[in-house]
């Protein structure tokens, strides 16, 4: 699957969030709040956002550490993309403005599918 247009910029930015626990914590809170406020517009991918937030929160708190750093970087970059109001299709355009966000989230989940499956198994206690 091809990397979405404009995603590379967020992947570079993700490094600083991965290295800074305080920045990471603020970002996770911002994503939860933004998703709550945009809930009607993100119905089709809100569970996917929740999965990435949950993974990052468990990693951030040291509860789930068996995850490659590349997975963490991709998850952070996807959530930063989601938070950005000025990405490929600006979010102020309503539901249309979130189609690129959904594509990025889908791309990341497909790219890290094996790690997501391991995480879900761990989360369910399997």
DSSP file (Angstrom, degrees, kcal/mol; ACC not computed):
  #  RESIDUE AA STRUCTURE BP1 BP2  ACC     N-H-->O    O-->H-N    N-H-->O    O-->H-N    TCO  KAPPA ALPHA  PHI   PSI    X-CA   Y-CA   Z-CA
    1    1 A X              0   0    0      0, 0.0     2,-0.2     0, 0.0     3,-0.0   0.000 360.0 360.0 360.0 137.6    0.0    0.0    0.0
    2    2 A X        -     0   0    0      1,-0.1     2,-0.1     3,-0.0     3,-0.1  -0.536 360.0-107.2 -81.0 139.4    1.3    3.4   -1.0
    3    3 A X        -     0   0    0     -2,-0.2     3,-0.1     1,-0.1    -1,-0.1  -0.432  43.2-106.5 -63.9 132.2    2.0    6.0    1.7
    4    4 A X    >   -     0   0    0     -2,-0.1     3,-1.8     1,-0.1     4,-0.4  -0.248  41.5 -91.2 -61.7 149.0   -0.6    8.8    1.7
    5    5 A X  T 3  S+     0   0    0      1,-0.3    83,-0.2     2,-0.1    -1,-0.1  -0.348 110.6  14.3 -60.5 133.9    0.4   12.2    0.3
    6    6 A X  T 3> S+     0   0    0     -3,-0.1     4,-0.6    81,-0.1     3,-0.5   0.358  92.3 111.5  84.5  -5.9    1.7   14.6    3.0
    7    7 A X  H X>  +     0   0    0     -3,-1.8     4,-1.9     1,-0.2     3,-0.7   0.821  62.8  69.4 -71.7 -30.1    2.2   11.8    5.6
    8    8 A X  H 3> S+     0   0    0     -4,-0.4     4,-2.0     1,-0.3    -1,-0.2   0.858  93.6  58.0 -57.3 -37.1    6.0   12.0    5.5
    9    9 A X  H 3> S+     0   0    0     -3,-0.5     4,-1.6     1,-0.2    -1,-0.3   0.884 108.7  45.1 -60.2 -39.4    5.9   15.4    7.2
   10   10 A X  H <X S+     0   0    0     -3,-0.7     4,-1.9    -4,-0.6    -1,-0.2   0.801 107.3  58.5 -76.8 -29.5    4.0   14.0   10.1
   11   11 A X  H  X S+     0   0    0     -4,-1.9     4,-0.7     2,-0.2    -2,-0.2   0.897 107.7  47.0 -65.1 -40.0    6.3   11.0   10.4
   12   12 A X  H >< S+     0   0    0     -4,-2.0     3,-0.8     1,-0.2     4,-0.5   0.910 112.3  49.9 -65.8 -42.5    9.2   13.4   10.9
   13   13 A X  H >X S+     0   0    0     -4,-1.6     3,-0.9     1,-0.2     4,-0.8   0.816  97.8  69.8 -64.7 -31.8    7.3   15.3   13.5
   14   14 A X  H 3X S+     0   0    0     -4,-1.9     4,-2.3     1,-0.2     3,-0.4   0.806  84.7  70.4 -59.2 -31.6    6.4   12.1   15.3
   15   15 A X  H <X S+     0   0    0     -3,-0.8     4,-1.9    -4,-0.7    -1,-0.2   0.900  96.3  50.2 -53.5 -44.8   10.0   11.6   16.4
   16   16 A X  H <> S+     0   0    0     -3,-0.9     4,-0.9    -4,-0.5    -1,-0.2   0.833 111.3  49.1 -67.2 -30.6    9.8   14.6   18.8
   17   17 A X  H  < S+     0   0    0     -4,-0.8     7,-0.4    -3,-0.4    -1,-0.2   0.851 108.8  52.4 -75.4 -35.3    6.6   13.2   20.4
   18   18 A X  H  < S+     0   0    0     -4,-2.3    -2,-0.2     1,-0.2    -1,-0.2   0.879 113.0  45.1 -66.5 -36.8    8.1    9.7   20.8
   19   19 A X  H  < S+     0   0    0     -4,-1.9     2,-0.6    -5,-0.2    -1,-0.2   0.689 107.6  62.4 -80.4 -19.3   11.1   11.2   22.6
   20   20 A X     X  -     0   0    0     -4,-0.9     4,-2.5    -5,-0.2     5,-0.2  -0.883  60.5-168.1-116.6 102.9    9.1   13.6   24.9
   21   21 A X  H  > S+     0   0    0     -2,-0.6     4,-2.3     1,-0.2    -1,-0.2   0.838  89.8  52.3 -57.7 -35.5    6.7   11.9   27.3
   22   22 A X  H  > S+     0   0    0      2,-0.2     4,-2.3     1,-0.2    -1,-0.2   0.928 111.0  46.0 -68.7 -44.2    5.0   15.2   28.2
   23   23 A X  H  > S+     0   0    0      1,-0.2     4,-2.4     2,-0.2    -2,-0.2   0.909 113.3  51.2 -60.7 -42.7    4.4   16.1   24.6
   24   24 A X  H  X S+     0   0    0     -4,-2.5     4,-2.4    -7,-0.4    -2,-0.2   0.906 109.2  49.8 -62.6 -43.4    3.1   12.6   24.0
   25   25 A X  H  X S+     0   0    0     -4,-2.3     4,-2.0     1,-0.2    -1,-0.2   0.916 111.6  48.1 -62.9 -44.2    0.7   12.8   26.9
   26   26 A X  H  X S+     0   0    0     -4,-2.3     4,-2.4     1,-0.2    -1,-0.2   0.891 110.8  52.1 -63.3 -39.8   -0.7   16.2   25.7
   27   27 A X  H  X S+     0   0    0     -4,-2.4     4,-2.6     2,-0.2    -2,-0.2   0.926 108.2  50.2 -63.8 -45.0   -1.1   14.8   22.2
   28   28 A X  H  X S+     0   0    0     -4,-2.4     4,-2.1     1,-0.2    -1,-0.2   0.899 112.1  47.8 -62.3 -40.3   -3.1   11.8   23.4
   29   29 A X  H  X S+     0   0    0     -4,-2.0     4,-2.2     2,-0.2    -1,-0.2   0.909 111.6  50.6 -64.4 -41.6   -5.4   14.0   25.4
   30   30 A X  H  X S+     0   0    0     -4,-2.4     4,-2.8     1,-0.2     5,-0.2   0.887 108.9  51.5 -64.3 -39.6   -5.8   16.3   22.4
   31   31 A X  H  X S+     0   0    0     -4,-2.6     4,-2.8     2,-0.2     5,-0.2   0.930 109.9  49.1 -64.1 -45.0   -6.7   13.4   20.2
   32   32 A X  H  X S+     0   0    0     -4,-2.1     4,-2.0     1,-0.2    -2,-0.2   0.920 115.0  44.5 -61.0 -43.4   -9.3   12.1   22.6
   33   33 A X  H  X S+     0   0    0     -4,-2.2     4,-2.3     2,-0.2    -2,-0.2   0.921 114.3  48.3 -67.2 -44.6  -10.9   15.6   22.9
   34   34 A X  H  X S+     0   0    0     -4,-2.8     4,-1.9     1,-0.2    -2,-0.2   0.915 112.0  49.6 -63.2 -43.3  -10.8   16.3   19.2
   35   35 A X  H  < S+     0   0    0     -4,-2.8     4,-0.3    -5,-0.2    -1,-0.2   0.895 109.9  51.6 -63.0 -39.9  -12.3   12.9   18.4
   36   36 A X  H >< S+     0   0    0     -4,-2.0     3,-0.9    -5,-0.2    -1,-0.2   0.921 112.4  45.7 -62.3 -43.5  -15.1   13.5   20.9
   37   37 A X  H 3< S+     0   0    0     -4,-2.3     3,-0.2     1,-0.2    -1,-0.2   0.786 119.2  40.7 -70.3 -28.0  -15.8   16.9   19.3
   38   38 A X  T >X S+     0   0    0     -4,-1.9     3,-1.8    -5,-0.2     4,-1.1   0.220  77.5 125.0-104.0  13.3  -15.8   15.5   15.8
   39   39 A X  G X4 S+     0   0    0     -3,-0.9     3,-0.8    -4,-0.3     4,-0.3   0.821  70.3  52.2 -47.7 -46.3  -17.6   12.3   16.5
   40   40 A X  G 34 S+     0   0    0      1,-0.2     3,-0.4    -3,-0.2    -1,-0.3   0.822 112.7  47.4 -62.5 -26.4  -20.4   12.7   13.9
   41   41 A X  G <4 S+     0   0    0     -3,-1.8    -1,-0.2     1,-0.2    -2,-0.2   0.633 115.6  42.6 -87.9 -14.7  -17.8   13.3   11.2
   42   42 A X  S XX S+     0   0    0     -4,-1.1     3,-1.9    -3,-0.8     4,-1.1   0.124  70.2 124.6-119.4  20.2  -15.5   10.4   12.1
   43   43 A X  T 34 S+     0   0    0     -3,-0.4     3,-0.4    -4,-0.3     4,-0.4   0.836  72.0  56.9 -48.8 -39.9  -18.1    7.6   12.7
   44   44 A X  T 34 S+     0   0    0      1,-0.2    -1,-0.3    -3,-0.2    -2,-0.1   0.661 122.9  20.8 -73.3 -15.8  -16.4    5.3   10.1
   45   45 A X  T <> S+     0   0    0     -3,-1.9     4,-1.8     2,-0.1    -1,-0.2   0.242  85.4 107.7-137.6  16.9  -13.0    5.3   11.7
   46   46 A X  H  X S+     0   0    0     -4,-1.1     4,-2.2    -3,-0.4     5,-0.1   0.858  82.6  53.7 -65.8 -34.3  -13.4    6.3   15.4
   47   47 A X  H  > S+     0   0    0     -4,-0.4     4,-1.9     2,-0.2    -1,-0.2   0.855 106.6  52.8 -67.6 -33.3  -12.7    2.8   16.6
   48   48 A X  H  > S+     0   0    0      2,-0.2     4,-2.0     1,-0.2    -2,-0.2   0.897 109.2  48.7 -67.8 -39.9   -9.5    2.8   14.6
   49   49 A X  H  X S+     0   0    0     -4,-1.8     4,-2.7     1,-0.2    -2,-0.2   0.925 109.7  52.7 -62.7 -44.1   -8.4    6.0   16.3
   50   50 A X  H  X S+     0   0    0     -4,-2.2     4,-2.6     1,-0.2    -2,-0.2   0.866 106.6  53.4 -60.6 -37.2   -9.3    4.5   19.7
   51   51 A X  H  X S+     0   0    0     -4,-1.9     4,-2.5     2,-0.2    -1,-0.2   0.933 110.9  45.5 -63.8 -45.8   -7.1    1.5   19.0
   52   52 A X  H  X S+     0   0    0     -4,-2.0     4,-2.5     2,-0.2     5,-0.2   0.911 113.9  49.2 -65.0 -41.3   -4.1    3.7   18.2
   53   53 A X  H  X S+     0   0    0     -4,-2.7     4,-2.7     2,-0.2    -2,-0.2   0.928 112.0  48.8 -62.5 -44.7   -4.7    5.8   21.2
   54   54 A X  H  X S+     0   0    0     -4,-2.6     4,-2.6     2,-0.2     5,-0.2   0.920 111.4  49.3 -61.8 -45.2   -5.0    2.8   23.4
   55   55 A X  H  X S+     0   0    0     -4,-2.5     4,-2.2     1,-0.2    -2,-0.2   0.941 114.6  44.7 -58.2 -49.2   -1.8    1.2   22.0
   56   56 A X  H  X S+     0   0    0     -4,-2.5     4,-3.2     1,-0.2    -2,-0.2   0.879 112.2  52.0 -66.7 -37.4    0.1    4.5   22.6
   57   57 A X  H  X S+     0   0    0     -4,-2.7     4,-2.1     2,-0.2     6,-0.2   0.926 111.4  46.5 -65.0 -44.0   -1.3    5.0   26.0
   58   58 A X  H  <>S+     0   0    0     -4,-2.6     5,-2.1     2,-0.2     6,-1.7   0.875 116.5  45.2 -66.2 -36.7   -0.4    1.5   27.1
   59   59 A X  H ><5S+     0   0    0     -4,-2.2     3,-1.4    -5,-0.2    -2,-0.2   0.930 111.5  52.7 -69.0 -45.5    3.1    1.9   25.6
   60   60 A X  H 3<5S+     0   0    0     -4,-3.2    -2,-0.2     1,-0.3    -1,-0.2   0.869 111.3  46.4 -57.1 -40.4    3.5    5.4   27.2
   61   61 A X  T 3<5S-     0   0    0     -4,-2.1    -1,-0.3    -5,-0.2    -2,-0.2   0.429 115.7-115.1 -86.4   1.3    2.6    4.1   30.6
   62   62 A X  T < 5S+     0   0    0     -3,-1.4     3,-0.2     2,-0.2    -3,-0.2   0.615  85.4 115.8  78.8  12.5    5.0    1.1   30.3
   63   63 A X  S   <S+     0   0    0     -5,-2.1     2,-0.5     1,-0.3    -4,-0.2   0.810  80.2  33.8 -82.6 -31.1    2.3   -1.5   30.3
   64   64 A X        +     0   0    0     -6,-1.7    -1,-0.3    -9,-0.1    -2,-0.2  -0.923  64.3 151.3-129.0 105.5    2.8   -2.7   26.8
   65   65 A X        +     0   0    0     -2,-0.5     2,-2.0    -3,-0.2    -1,-0.1   0.503  44.7  95.2-114.5  -7.4    6.5   -2.6   25.7
   66   66 A X        +     0   0    0      2,-0.0     2,-0.4    53,-0.0    -1,-0.1  -0.375  62.6 109.4 -86.1  61.6    6.7   -5.4   23.1
   67   67 A X  S    S-     0   0    0     -2,-2.0     5,-0.1    -3,-0.1    -3,-0.0  -0.999  72.2-112.6-138.3 133.0    6.2   -3.1   20.2
   68   68 A X    >>  -     0   0    0     -2,-0.4     4,-1.5     1,-0.1     3,-0.7  -0.322  23.8-124.8 -64.3 145.9    8.7   -2.0   17.5
   69   69 A X  H 3> S+     0   0    0      1,-0.3     4,-2.6     2,-0.2     5,-0.2   0.835 110.8  61.9 -60.3 -33.3    9.6    1.7   17.6
   70   70 A X  H 3> S+     0   0    0      1,-0.2     4,-2.3     2,-0.2    -1,-0.3   0.880 102.1  51.9 -61.1 -37.4    8.6    2.0   13.9
   71   71 A X  H <> S+     0   0    0     -3,-0.7     4,-2.4     2,-0.2    -1,-0.2   0.915 109.6  48.7 -63.8 -43.9    5.0    1.0   15.0
   72   72 A X  H  X S+     0   0    0     -4,-1.5     4,-2.6     2,-0.2     5,-0.2   0.920 111.1  50.5 -63.2 -44.3    5.0    3.7   17.6
   73   73 A X  H  X S+     0   0    0     -4,-2.6     4,-2.6     1,-0.2    -2,-0.2   0.916 111.4  47.4 -60.5 -44.4    6.3    6.3   15.2
   74   74 A X  H  X S+     0   0    0     -4,-2.3     4,-2.3     2,-0.2    -1,-0.2   0.907 112.7  49.2 -64.7 -41.6    3.6    5.4   12.6
   75   75 A X  H  X S+     0   0    0     -4,-2.4     4,-2.0     2,-0.2    -2,-0.2   0.926 113.3  46.3 -64.5 -44.7    0.8    5.5   15.2
   76   76 A X  H  X S+     0   0    0     -4,-2.6     4,-2.4     1,-0.2     5,-0.2   0.929 112.5  50.6 -63.1 -45.3    2.0    8.9   16.5
   77   77 A X  H  X S+     0   0    0     -4,-2.6     4,-2.3    -5,-0.2    -2,-0.2   0.897 109.2  51.3 -60.8 -41.1    2.3   10.3   13.0
   78   78 A X  H  X S+     0   0    0     -4,-2.3     4,-2.2     1,-0.2    -1,-0.2   0.905 111.8  46.4 -63.5 -41.0   -1.2    9.1   12.1
   79   79 A X  H  X S+     0   0    0     -4,-2.0     4,-2.1     2,-0.2    -2,-0.2   0.858 110.7  52.2 -72.1 -34.2   -2.7   10.8   15.2
   80   80 A X  H  X S+     0   0    0     -4,-2.4     4,-1.5     2,-0.2    -2,-0.2   0.900 109.5  50.6 -64.7 -39.8   -0.8   14.0   14.5
   81   81 A X  H  < S+     0   0    0     -4,-2.3     3,-0.3     1,-0.2    -2,-0.2   0.933 109.2  51.1 -61.0 -46.0   -2.2   13.9   11.0
   82   82 A X  H  < S+     0   0    0     -4,-2.2    -2,-0.2     1,-0.2    -1,-0.2   0.887 110.5  49.3 -58.4 -40.6   -5.7   13.5   12.4
   83   83 A X  H  < S+     0   0    0     -4,-2.1     2,-0.4    -5,-0.1    -1,-0.2   0.780  89.5  95.8 -70.5 -27.4   -5.2   16.4   14.8
   84   84 A X     <  -     0   0    0     -4,-1.5     3,-0.3    -3,-0.3     7,-0.2  -0.505  57.1-163.9 -71.9 121.2   -3.9   18.7   12.0
   85   85 A X  S    S+     0   0    0     -2,-0.4     6,-1.8     1,-0.2     2,-0.6   0.712  84.3  56.3 -75.6 -18.6   -6.8   20.9   10.6
   86   86 A X  S    S+     0   0    0      4,-0.2    -1,-0.2     5,-0.1     4,-0.1  -0.661  75.7 122.3-116.7  75.8   -4.7   21.7    7.6
   87   87 A X  S    S-     0   0    0     -2,-0.6     3,-0.3    -3,-0.3   -81,-0.1  -0.194  85.1 -52.1-111.4-152.8   -3.7   18.5    6.0
   88   88 A X  S    S+     0   0    0      1,-0.3     2,-0.5   -83,-0.2   -82,-0.1   0.891 138.1  23.4 -56.8 -42.6   -4.4   17.3    2.4
   89   89 A X  S    S-     0   0    0      8,-0.3    -1,-0.3     7,-0.0    -2,-0.2  -0.955  99.7-120.6-123.5 110.2   -8.1   18.0    2.7
   90   90 A X    >   -     0   0    0     -2,-0.5     3,-1.6    -3,-0.3    -4,-0.2  -0.170  12.5-131.7 -56.2 138.0   -8.7   20.7    5.4
   91   91 A X  G >  S+     0   0    0     -6,-1.8     3,-1.1     1,-0.3     6,-0.2   0.694  98.8  76.1 -65.4 -20.8  -11.0   19.5    8.3
   92   92 A X  G 3  S+     0   0    0     -7,-0.5    -1,-0.3     1,-0.3     3,-0.1   0.563  76.5  80.3 -69.5  -3.5  -13.2   22.6    8.1
   93   93 A X  G X  S-     0   0    0     -3,-1.6     3,-0.8     1,-0.3    -1,-0.3   0.200  99.3-129.3 -86.0  16.9  -14.7   21.0    4.9
   94   94 A X  G X  S-     0   0    0     -3,-1.1     3,-0.9     1,-0.2     4,-0.4  -0.411  70.9  -9.4  73.3-146.2  -16.9   18.8    7.1
   95   95 A X  G >  S+     0   0    0      1,-0.3     3,-1.6     2,-0.2     4,-0.3   0.857 134.8  58.9 -57.8 -37.5  -17.1   15.1    6.6
   96   96 A X  G X  S+     0   0    0     -3,-0.8     3,-1.6     1,-0.3     4,-0.5   0.866  97.2  62.6 -59.0 -36.2  -15.2   15.4    3.3
   97   97 A X  G <  S+     0   0    0     -3,-0.9     4,-0.3     1,-0.3    -1,-0.3   0.626 100.8  52.7 -66.4 -13.2  -12.3   17.0    5.3
   98   98 A X  G <> S+     0   0    0     -3,-1.6     4,-2.4    -4,-0.4    -1,-0.3   0.396  82.0  88.7-103.3   2.6  -11.8   13.8    7.2
   99   99 A X  H <> S+     0   0    0     -3,-1.6     4,-2.0    -4,-0.3    -2,-0.1   0.894  91.1  46.7 -67.2 -37.5  -11.6   11.4    4.3
  100  100 A X  H  > S+     0   0    0     -4,-0.5     4,-2.2     2,-0.2    -1,-0.2   0.874 110.5  53.4 -70.4 -34.9   -7.8   11.9    4.1
  101  101 A X  H  > S+     0   0    0     -4,-0.3     4,-2.6     2,-0.2    -2,-0.2   0.932 109.4  48.6 -61.7 -45.4   -7.6   11.4    7.9
  102  102 A X  H  X S+     0   0    0     -4,-2.4     4,-2.8     1,-0.2    -2,-0.2   0.896 109.7  52.6 -61.2 -40.4   -9.4    8.1    7.5
  103  103 A X  H  X S+     0   0    0     -4,-2.0     4,-2.6     2,-0.2    -1,-0.2   0.896 110.4  47.4 -63.5 -40.2   -7.1    7.1    4.7
  104  104 A X  H  X S+     0   0    0     -4,-2.2     4,-2.6     2,-0.2     5,-0.2   0.931 112.7  48.1 -67.1 -45.3   -4.0    7.8    6.8
  105  105 A X  H  X S+     0   0    0     -4,-2.6     4,-2.6     1,-0.2    -2,-0.2   0.928 113.9  47.9 -60.3 -44.8   -5.4    5.9    9.8
  106  106 A X  H  X S+     0   0    0     -4,-2.8     4,-2.5     2,-0.2     5,-0.2   0.919 110.6  51.6 -61.8 -44.9   -6.3    3.0    7.5
  107  107 A X  H  X S+     0   0    0     -4,-2.6     4,-2.3     2,-0.2    -2,-0.2   0.930 112.3  45.6 -56.9 -48.0   -2.8    3.0    5.9
  108  108 A X  H  X S+     0   0    0     -4,-2.6     4,-2.3     2,-0.2    -2,-0.2   0.928 112.2  50.2 -65.0 -45.0   -1.1    2.9    9.3
  109  109 A X  H  < S+     0   0    0     -4,-2.6     7,-0.2     1,-0.2    -1,-0.2   0.899 112.8  47.1 -62.0 -39.2   -3.4    0.1   10.6
  110  110 A X  H >< S+     0   0    0     -4,-2.5     3,-1.0    -5,-0.2    -1,-0.2   0.898 111.9  51.1 -66.2 -39.6   -2.7   -1.9    7.5
  111  111 A X  H 3< S+     0   0    0     -4,-2.3     3,-0.2     1,-0.2    -2,-0.2   0.866 120.8  32.9 -66.5 -36.7    1.0   -1.3    7.7
  112  112 A X  T 3X S+     0   0    0     -4,-2.3     4,-2.5     1,-0.2     3,-0.3   0.057  79.8 128.2-108.2  24.6    1.2   -2.4   11.4
  113  113 A X  H <> S+     0   0    0     -3,-1.0     4,-2.5     1,-0.2     5,-0.2   0.857  71.9  51.2 -50.8 -45.1   -1.6   -5.0   11.2
  114  114 A X  H  > S+     0   0    0     -3,-0.2     4,-2.2    -4,-0.2    -1,-0.2   0.922 112.0  46.4 -61.8 -43.6    0.6   -7.8   12.8
  115  115 A X  H  > S+     0   0    0     -3,-0.3     4,-2.6     2,-0.2    -1,-0.2   0.880 111.1  52.5 -66.6 -37.2    1.6   -5.6   15.8
  116  116 A X  H  X S+     0   0    0     -4,-2.5     4,-2.8    -7,-0.2    -2,-0.2   0.907 108.8  50.5 -63.9 -41.3   -2.1   -4.5   16.2
  117  117 A X  H  X S+     0   0    0     -4,-2.5     4,-2.3    -5,-0.2    -2,-0.2   0.916 111.3  48.1 -62.5 -42.8   -3.1   -8.1   16.3
  118  118 A X  H  X S+     0   0    0     -4,-2.2     4,-2.6     2,-0.2    -2,-0.2   0.916 112.4  49.7 -62.4 -42.7   -0.5   -8.8   19.0
  119  119 A X  H  X S+     0   0    0     -4,-2.6     4,-3.0     2,-0.2    -2,-0.2   0.928 110.3  49.0 -62.8 -45.6   -1.6   -5.8   20.9
  120  120 A X  H  X S+     0   0    0     -4,-2.8     4,-2.2     2,-0.2     6,-0.2   0.894 111.2  50.7 -63.1 -39.0   -5.3   -6.8   20.8
  121  121 A X  H  X>S+     0   0    0     -4,-2.3     5,-2.3     2,-0.2     4,-0.6   0.941 112.9  46.1 -61.3 -46.8   -4.3  -10.4   21.9
  122  122 A X  H ><5S+     0   0    0     -4,-2.6     3,-1.0     1,-0.2    -2,-0.2   0.924 112.1  51.1 -60.5 -45.0   -2.3   -8.9   24.8
  123  123 A X  H 3<5S+     0   0    0     -4,-3.0    -1,-0.2     1,-0.3    -2,-0.2   0.866 110.9  47.8 -62.6 -37.9   -5.2   -6.5   25.7
  124  124 A X  H 3<5S-     0   0    0     -4,-2.2    -1,-0.3    -5,-0.2    -2,-0.2   0.535 115.4-115.7 -82.8  -5.0   -7.7   -9.3   25.8
  125  125 A X  T <<5       0   0    0     -3,-1.0    -3,-0.2    -4,-0.6    -2,-0.1   0.630 360.0 360.0  82.9  13.6   -5.4  -11.5   27.9
  126  126 A X      <       0   0    0     -5,-2.3    -4,-0.2    -6,-0.2    -5,-0.1   0.483 360.0 360.0 -73.4 360.0   -5.0  -14.2   25.3
